[in-house]
Amino acid sequence: MPESKSRRRPTKVPAEVPVSQVQKPNAAWFVPVMVTLMLLGLAWIITYYISDGAFPIPDIGNWNIGIGFGIALAGFMMTTRWRS
């Protein structure tokens, strides 16, 4: 029985990434600000719980937890943009 010819697959040439799309590393201030926001949010929440609601802002009550989570969330959102 005759054999069929094998097809030649075209060789793939890797596409070069344009210079405009090359991601550069973050600025030097990015990581310290990111870590500071996460720790500041954590410290805000811990301060609220330890002081039994007397600190950091006593008049807003449980909104202190929301503020702490908001600050920490801003730091965690920065981690999605982190490039080394």
Long-range contacts (C-beta under 8 A, 24 or more apart in sequence): 23-83, 24-83, 25-83, 25-84, 26-81, 26-82, 26-83, 26-84, 30-78, 30-81, 30-82, 31-82, 33-75, 33-78, 34-75, 34-78, 34-79, 34-82, 35-75, 36-75, 37-71, 37-72, 37-74, 37-75, 37-78, 38-72, 38-75, 38-76, 39-75, 40-71, 40-72, 40-75, 41-68, 41-69, 41-70, 41-71, 41-72, 41-73, 41-74, 41-75, 42-68, 42-72, 44-68, 44-71, 45-69, 45-72
